[in-house]
């Protein structure tokens, strides 16, 4: 598995944790050894692992936890750092998201998540996996 594939796999696990309301999985996904942050749509920036996990706890145990579909994932890998961008589809519309991962103890771990509303969506120019 390439580093890009591994980062995309961890990104998928992040969205699975959200969909399953799995707080233990969410805890495992976030880095422990480096500072982390999160920007939920409409929220101020959340800094620090404890506060980031508290924000996810509030979202996932709330009366209307989000049902998010993730698509158009793309990973760019740098030395020990991976940026995954994607689009999220929710009941209320679409969001553009970026998830930043670092290698920690041999695994990609989240250090930053940010999602922002999309005013309009562009249709992909060609289906994923097509050959030109």
Beta strands, then each sheet from edge to edge (+ up, - down):
strand 1: 37-39
strand 2: 46-47
strand 3: 69-78
strand 4: 81-90
strand 5: 93-104
strand 6: 107-117
sheet 1: 2+ 1- 6- 5+ 4- 3+
end
